[in-house]
Amino acid sequence: MNETMMEAVLDSETHEPAAARAARRATDEPDRGQRVLSFASRYGTLVFLVFLLVLFTVLSEIVLSQQRFFTGANLSLVLRQSAVLAILAGGLTVVLILGEFDLSIAASLTLGGAMFAQIVQGSYVLTWPRIPFTGVGGGAIFGASWQSSIGFALVATLLFGIFLGLINGVVVSYFGVTAFIATLGIAGIVEGYLIRLTGGRSVQLPDRVTNTAQGTLFGWTAPKSWLWHVRLFGGDLEFNLSGLSLPLIALAAVVVLGLLWTFLNHTEAGRKMDAVGGNPEASRLAGINVRRYRLMAFVLCAVVGSFAGIVLASGRTGSAVTLVGNQSSYLLQAFTACFLGAVTLKEGEFHIVGTVVGVTLMTVTFSGLIILGVPGYAQTVANGAILVAALTFAGLARKAAARPDRHRHASAGGDRVGTDTAAAQDITHNNKGEIP
């Protein structure tokens, strides 16, 4: 019996038309174009990052006749410049994982820097409430000298961040206001409060704070022996990494991002947040308090944003601005980094590792453009172009991941909710007792 007759017999036994069987085979076999698209959506950002590193290294040698990009001094500067953005984008990633937005992230950044500077400087002292018409109260809760210590200022500023996050989370999660509107309104309130508090003037930080924050790990710098020559395209490229250092604010960013990654991937609360972001309804049916974890995400985002403001004021600028609009560029950059991360290693999913790659890509791009003498407006255009590219890649990633296997969807389409609910129950380890 030849192969054609055998297939006819099998088709008669399974009562499956030959045309339907051929169509099923076609849908079961992975499409080559889909595989290419899937690879591009996962690793395209990394490939583009490597391409930029090589491009700026070569252009620096050709245009400037001297290697100024891949040097120890510039790499140290890249680490220092990326610290604030990395911390800020890491906090924003937590909210985006749950499918929400936080447009008050720039307000958190400004609030953190301004309050920290005010408290350390001694111009903002926490006092007891004053009872009207009695003259009772109004005294300092703690000694003014103790309040101006760095440790107290750090804790107090983070408490302000927690308060801001609680407001955002309650308004969005419990009052049902759209996150876009709620966080935008909160940002305006914070800016008005800071203008009332400081008169719209920047607040200078004491030298004892900036000298510490702007330092490097153990004062170490790479020796002059860190010098290599590489033959590339028939030319000789010089890589002078002498002077490379590890800024303390970059190490602070590594610690914060490491803690966020550990929380999201290795704690029960982090897994529940991921479940809520994947399917809120299934998570609710599985016993997860959806509103509580949305509230927690906004609090984390605000606290991390406030800490980023402290890092910016003490480790970068030496002073704190009090106008949210002056920090608005960080809002766009943070969202861009997060969306770039969503198309790195995973298809359309926000995650900390991807966000780090997105931050690195953006910082390398801006550093290369500055070294090549590109005007500032072109750097702004590049920022917007990167965001559009990130959204485009995100759309392609979703198409690659959601390409339907028609045969399986036809047989299992009715079990979607039940399957998602079971997955959420598995994530929560059969947790009980939480009321959505």
FENCOR-V558231 format. One record per residue. PHI is phi in whole degrees, -180 to 180 (none if undefined). PSI is psi in whole degrees, -180 to 180 (NA if undefined). OMEGA is omega in whole degrees, 0 to 359 (none if undefined). Layout:
phi=PHI psi=PSI omega=OMEGA
phi=PHI psi=PSI omega=OMEGA
This chain:
phi=none psi=125 omega=182
phi=-80 psi=176 omega=186
phi=-65 psi=-37 omega=181
phi=-64 psi=-44 omega=179
phi=-66 psi=-38 omega=180
phi=-62 psi=-45 omega=179
phi=-64 psi=-36 omega=179
phi=-66 psi=-41 omega=179
phi=-64 psi=-45 omega=180
phi=-63 psi=-39 omega=179
phi=-65 psi=-37 omega=179
phi=-70 psi=-31 omega=180
phi=-75 psi=-37 omega=181
phi=-92 psi=-4 omega=181
phi=56 psi=35 omega=179
phi=-110 psi=121 omega=179
phi=-58 psi=146 omega=182
phi=-61 psi=-38 omega=180
phi=-65 psi=-41 omega=179
phi=-66 psi=-36 omega=180
phi=-67 psi=-40 omega=178
phi=-65 psi=-38 omega=179
phi=-67 psi=-37 omega=179
phi=-66 psi=-40 omega=178
phi=-62 psi=-39 omega=182
phi=-66 psi=-39 omega=180
phi=-76 psi=-27 omega=180
phi=-74 psi=-31 omega=182
phi=-81 psi=129 omega=180
phi=-63 psi=135 omega=180
phi=-78 psi=138 omega=182
phi=-64 psi=-41 omega=178
phi=-62 psi=-37 omega=178
phi=-66 psi=-39 omega=180
phi=-65 psi=-41 omega=178
phi=-63 psi=-44 omega=180
phi=-64 psi=-40 omega=179
phi=-65 psi=-42 omega=178
phi=-64 psi=-43 omega=180
phi=-64 psi=-38 omega=181
phi=-70 psi=-28 omega=181
phi=-87 psi=-43 omega=190
phi=-118 psi=0 omega=181
phi=-61 psi=-38 omega=180
phi=-65 psi=-42 omega=179
phi=-65 psi=-42 omega=178
phi=-63 psi=-42 omega=179
phi=-66 psi=-36 omega=177
phi=-63 psi=-45 omega=178
phi=-63 psi=-40 omega=178
phi=-61 psi=-43 omega=179
phi=-65 psi=-40 omega=179
phi=-60 psi=-45 omega=179
phi=-68 psi=-42 omega=183
phi=-62 psi=-50 omega=182
phi=-68 psi=-32 omega=177
phi=-65 psi=-45 omega=181
phi=-70 psi=-45 omega=181
phi=-64 psi=-36 omega=177
phi=-61 psi=-39 omega=180
phi=-71 psi=-38 omega=184
phi=-78 psi=-50 omega=186
phi=-74 psi=-42 omega=185
phi=-99 psi=-6 omega=182
phi=58 psi=22 omega=179
phi=-160 psi=140 omega=181
phi=-78 psi=110 omega=180
phi=-119 psi=-7 omega=182
phi=-89 psi=-59 omega=184
phi=-89 psi=66 omega=178
phi=-124 psi=161 omega=180
phi=-61 psi=-41 omega=181
phi=-64 psi=-42 omega=182
phi=-72 psi=-38 omega=178
phi=-65 psi=-37 omega=175
phi=-63 psi=-40 omega=178
phi=-66 psi=-39 omega=178
phi=-62 psi=-43 omega=177
phi=-61 psi=-42 omega=181
phi=-68 psi=-41 omega=182
phi=-70 psi=-32 omega=184
phi=-83 psi=-12 omega=187
phi=-62 psi=-52 omega=183
phi=-63 psi=-47 omega=180
phi=-63 psi=-39 omega=180
phi=-64 psi=-44 omega=179
phi=-64 psi=-46 omega=182
phi=-63 psi=-46 omega=180
phi=-67 psi=-32 omega=177
phi=-62 psi=-44 omega=176
phi=-65 psi=-40 omega=179
phi=-65 psi=-33 omega=180
phi=-60 psi=-37 omega=181
phi=-60 psi=-44 omega=180
phi=-69 psi=-41 omega=181
phi=-65 psi=-31 omega=177
phi=-59 psi=-34 omega=180
phi=-87 psi=7 omega=177
phi=78 psi=21 omega=180
phi=-114 psi=172 omega=177
phi=-124 psi=149 omega=175
phi=-133 psi=96 omega=180
phi=-83 psi=-2 omega=178
phi=-92 psi=11 omega=183
phi=-64 psi=-35 omega=176
phi=-69 psi=-32 omega=176
phi=-68 psi=-39 omega=176
phi=-62 psi=-42 omega=179
phi=-61 psi=-47 omega=181
phi=-68 psi=-43 omega=180
phi=-61 psi=-44 omega=181
phi=-60 psi=-49 omega=181
phi=-66 psi=-44 omega=183
phi=-68 psi=-45 omega=182
phi=-67 psi=-40 omega=178
phi=-61 psi=-45 omega=181
phi=-66 psi=-41 omega=180
phi=-63 psi=-44 omega=183
phi=-70 psi=-45 omega=180
phi=-64 psi=-39 omega=181
phi=-70 psi=-21 omega=180
phi=90 psi=3 omega=181
phi=-86 psi=-10 omega=176
phi=-124 psi=114 omega=183
phi=-120 psi=129 omega=177
phi=-72 psi=123 omega=184
phi=-123 psi=160 omega=174
phi=-72 psi=148 omega=177
phi=-61 psi=144 omega=179
phi=-95 psi=129 omega=179
phi=-81 psi=123 omega=184
phi=-59 psi=142 omega=173
phi=66 psi=9 omega=181
phi=-118 psi=-23 omega=184
phi=75 psi=8 omega=180
phi=-91 psi=138 omega=179
phi=94 psi=-175 omega=179
phi=92 psi=-8 omega=179
phi=-79 psi=163 omega=181
phi=-66 psi=134 omega=178
phi=-66 psi=-43 omega=176
phi=-123 psi=166 omega=177
phi=-59 psi=138 omega=184
phi=-61 psi=-37 omega=180
phi=-67 psi=-36 omega=179
phi=-72 psi=-35 omega=179
phi=-65 psi=-28 omega=182
phi=-83 psi=5 omega=177
phi=-71 psi=154 omega=183
phi=-64 psi=-42 omega=182
phi=-62 psi=-46 omega=179
phi=-65 psi=-42 omega=180
phi=-62 psi=-38 omega=179
phi=-64 psi=-48 omega=181
phi=-65 psi=-45 omega=181
phi=-63 psi=-40 omega=179
phi=-65 psi=-42 omega=178
phi=-66 psi=-31 omega=176
phi=-66 psi=-38 omega=174
phi=-61 psi=-40 omega=177
phi=-63 psi=-41 omega=177
phi=-60 psi=-43 omega=180
phi=-62 psi=-44 omega=178
phi=-63 psi=-42 omega=179
phi=-65 psi=-37 omega=178
phi=-63 psi=-42 omega=178
phi=-61 psi=-49 omega=179
phi=-58 psi=-48 omega=184
phi=-65 psi=-42 omega=180
phi=-66 psi=-45 omega=181
phi=-63 psi=-41 omega=182
phi=-79 psi=-49 omega=189
phi=-80 psi=-37 omega=187
phi=-105 psi=-29 omega=178
phi=-96 psi=-11 omega=175
phi=76 psi=17 omega=178
phi=-78 psi=140 omega=179
phi=-58 psi=135 omega=184
phi=-58 psi=-37 omega=181
phi=-59 psi=-47 omega=182
phi=-72 psi=-44 omega=185
phi=-63 psi=-50 omega=184
phi=-71 psi=-30 omega=176
phi=-66 psi=-42 omega=178
phi=-66 psi=-42 omega=179
phi=-62 psi=-37 omega=178
phi=-60 psi=-42 omega=177
phi=-65 psi=-39 omega=178
phi=-64 psi=-43 omega=180
phi=-63 psi=-42 omega=180
phi=-63 psi=-43 omega=178
phi=-62 psi=-40 omega=178
phi=-64 psi=-43 omega=181
phi=-68 psi=-36 omega=177
phi=-65 psi=-41 omega=177
phi=-64 psi=-36 omega=185
phi=-76 psi=-39 omega=188
phi=-116 psi=-5 omega=183
phi=74 psi=15 omega=179
phi=79 psi=8 omega=181
phi=-96 psi=150 omega=176
phi=-72 psi=153 omega=183
phi=-114 psi=121 omega=181
phi=-81 psi=139 omega=178
phi=-93 psi=147 omega=179
phi=-64 psi=155 omega=180
phi=-62 psi=-31 omega=181
phi=-64 psi=-25 omega=178
phi=-87 psi=-50 omega=185
phi=-68 psi=-37 omega=180
phi=-62 psi=-35 omega=178
phi=-76 psi=-48 omega=185
phi=-68 psi=-30 omega=182
phi=-91 psi=11 omega=179
phi=-84 psi=-177 omega=180
phi=-121 psi=166 omega=183
phi=-65 psi=115 omega=179
phi=57 psi=15 omega=182
phi=67 psi=19 omega=185
phi=-78 psi=141 omega=171
phi=-137 psi=149 omega=181
phi=-67 psi=141 omega=181
phi=-73 psi=169 omega=181
phi=-67 psi=-17 omega=180
phi=-72 psi=-10 omega=178
phi=-80 psi=70 omega=182
phi=-138 psi=126 omega=181
phi=-132 psi=151 omega=175
phi=-120 psi=132 omega=184
phi=-127 psi=134 omega=176
phi=-85 psi=122 omega=182
phi=-144 psi=125 omega=179
phi=55 psi=38 omega=178
phi=80 psi=1 omega=180
phi=-114 psi=172 omega=182
phi=-112 psi=112 omega=179
phi=-98 psi=136 omega=180
phi=-105 psi=128 omega=177
phi=-114 psi=101 omega=182
phi=-104 psi=98 omega=182
phi=-96 psi=9 omega=176
phi=-65 psi=141 omega=183
phi=92 psi=-3 omega=177
phi=-63 psi=134 omega=179
phi=-137 psi=169 omega=181
phi=-115 psi=98 omega=181
phi=-62 psi=145 omega=180
phi=-65 psi=-34 omega=181
phi=-69 psi=-30 omega=175
phi=-68 psi=-38 omega=176
phi=-66 psi=-36 omega=176
phi=-62 psi=-40 omega=177
phi=-64 psi=-41 omega=178
phi=-61 psi=-42 omega=180
phi=-64 psi=-47 omega=181
phi=-62 psi=-47 omega=180
phi=-66 psi=-36 omega=177
phi=-64 psi=-41 omega=178
phi=-66 psi=-42 omega=178
phi=-64 psi=-43 omega=179
phi=-63 psi=-43 omega=179
phi=-64 psi=-43 omega=181
phi=-62 psi=-46 omega=185
phi=-74 psi=-27 omega=187
phi=-108 psi=-18 omega=187
phi=-132 psi=20 omega=174
phi=-128 psi=156 omega=180
phi=-64 psi=-40 omega=179
phi=-62 psi=-39 omega=179
phi=-66 psi=-40 omega=178
phi=-66 psi=-36 omega=178
phi=-68 psi=-38 omega=176
phi=-60 psi=-43 omega=179
phi=-63 psi=-38 omega=178
phi=-66 psi=-42 omega=179
phi=-63 psi=-42 omega=178
phi=-66 psi=-33 omega=180
phi=-73 psi=-42 omega=181
phi=-160 psi=95 omega=183
phi=-61 psi=-40 omega=182
phi=-67 psi=-44 omega=178
phi=-65 psi=-37 omega=178
phi=-65 psi=-39 omega=178
phi=-64 psi=-43 omega=179
phi=-66 psi=-26 omega=180
phi=-83 psi=-2 omega=177
phi=99 psi=10 omega=179
phi=-86 psi=133 omega=175
phi=-76 psi=92 omega=187
phi=-61 psi=-43 omega=183
phi=-65 psi=-37 omega=181
phi=-63 psi=-43 omega=183
phi=-77 psi=-27 omega=171
phi=-66 psi=-42 omega=177
phi=-60 psi=-44 omega=180
phi=-61 psi=-39 omega=180
phi=-64 psi=-43 omega=179
phi=-67 psi=-36 omega=178
phi=-66 psi=-45 omega=179
phi=-60 psi=-43 omega=181
phi=-62 psi=-44 omega=182
phi=-69 psi=-40 omega=180
phi=-65 psi=-46 omega=179
phi=-65 psi=-38 omega=177
phi=-64 psi=-39 omega=177
phi=-65 psi=-40 omega=178
phi=-65 psi=-37 omega=176
phi=-61 psi=-36 omega=177
phi=-65 psi=-38 omega=177
phi=-63 psi=-44 omega=180
phi=-64 psi=-42 omega=180
phi=-63 psi=-47 omega=184
phi=-69 psi=-43 omega=185
phi=-88 psi=-34 omega=186
phi=-100 psi=-11 omega=182
phi=-121 psi=-62 omega=191
phi=-94 psi=-25 omega=183
phi=81 psi=-2 omega=178
phi=-151 psi=163 omega=182
phi=-115 psi=127 omega=174
phi=-84 psi=155 omega=184
phi=-118 psi=8 omega=178
phi=-108 psi=121 omega=182
phi=-60 psi=-34 omega=181
phi=-60 psi=-29 omega=179
phi=-69 psi=-18 omega=180
phi=-108 psi=10 omega=185
phi=-63 psi=-26 omega=180
phi=-63 psi=-32 omega=178
phi=-65 psi=-29 omega=179
phi=-63 psi=-50 omega=179
phi=-64 psi=-42 omega=181
phi=-65 psi=-39 omega=180
phi=-65 psi=-44 omega=178
phi=-65 psi=-41 omega=179
phi=-61 psi=-45 omega=180
phi=-62 psi=-41 omega=180
phi=-67 psi=-42 omega=180
phi=-71 psi=-34 omega=172
phi=-63 psi=-41 omega=178
phi=-66 psi=-28 omega=180
phi=-70 psi=-17 omega=178
phi=-113 psi=28 omega=178
phi=-120 psi=121 omega=178
phi=70 psi=-31 omega=177
phi=-125 psi=155 omega=186
phi=-95 psi=97 omega=175
phi=75 psi=26 omega=179
phi=-120 psi=133 omega=176
phi=-78 psi=134 omega=179
phi=-158 psi=157 omega=189
phi=-64 psi=-44 omega=181
phi=-60 psi=-43 omega=178
phi=-63 psi=-39 omega=178
phi=-62 psi=-39 omega=177
phi=-61 psi=-42 omega=178
phi=-63 psi=-42 omega=178
phi=-62 psi=-43 omega=178
phi=-63 psi=-44 omega=180
phi=-62 psi=-43 omega=180
phi=-61 psi=-45 omega=182
phi=-68 psi=-44 omega=181
phi=-65 psi=-41 omega=178
phi=-63 psi=-40 omega=180
phi=-62 psi=-49 omega=181
phi=-65 psi=-40 omega=179
phi=-64 psi=-44 omega=179
phi=-64 psi=-41 omega=180
phi=-66 psi=-40 omega=179
phi=-65 psi=-45 omega=181
phi=-63 psi=-36 omega=180
phi=-80 psi=-2 omega=176
phi=80 psi=23 omega=178
phi=-71 psi=135 omega=182
phi=-60 psi=160 omega=183
phi=-62 psi=-37 omega=181
phi=-64 psi=-34 omega=179
phi=-68 psi=-31 omega=177
phi=-67 psi=-37 omega=176
phi=-66 psi=-41 omega=176
phi=-61 psi=-41 omega=179
phi=-62 psi=-38 omega=178
phi=-61 psi=-48 omega=178
phi=-64 psi=-39 omega=180
phi=-65 psi=-39 omega=178
phi=-64 psi=-40 omega=179
phi=-63 psi=-44 omega=178
phi=-62 psi=-42 omega=178
phi=-63 psi=-39 omega=179
phi=-64 psi=-45 omega=179
phi=-65 psi=-37 omega=178
phi=-64 psi=-46 omega=177
phi=-63 psi=-36 omega=178
phi=-63 psi=-41 omega=177
phi=-64 psi=-42 omega=177
phi=-64 psi=-37 omega=179
phi=-64 psi=-43 omega=179
phi=-63 psi=-39 omega=179
phi=-65 psi=-40 omega=180
phi=-67 psi=-40 omega=182
phi=-76 psi=-31 omega=186
phi=-101 psi=11 omega=179
phi=-60 psi=122 omega=190
phi=-75 psi=135 omega=165
phi=-92 psi=96 omega=192
phi=-61 psi=-33 omega=182
phi=-67 psi=-45 omega=182
phi=-72 psi=-37 omega=180
phi=-67 psi=-35 omega=179
phi=-66 psi=-35 omega=183
phi=-87 psi=-23 omega=186
phi=-125 psi=14 omega=184
phi=-65 psi=-29 omega=183
phi=-79 psi=-8 omega=185
phi=-104 psi=16 omega=188
phi=-63 psi=-50 omega=184
phi=-65 psi=-42 omega=180
phi=-63 psi=-40 omega=179
phi=-66 psi=-45 omega=179
phi=-63 psi=-38 omega=179
phi=-65 psi=-42 omega=179
phi=-64 psi=-39 omega=178
phi=-64 psi=-41 omega=179
phi=-66 psi=-38 omega=177
phi=-64 psi=-36 omega=178
phi=-67 psi=-37 omega=180
phi=-65 psi=-40 omega=183
phi=-83 psi=3 omega=180
phi=56 psi=44 omega=180
phi=57 psi=39 omega=181
phi=-66 psi=138 omega=179
phi=-131 psi=161 omega=174
phi=99 psi=-6 omega=178
phi=-93 psi=132 omega=181
phi=-102 psi=119 omega=181
phi=-61 psi=NA omega=none
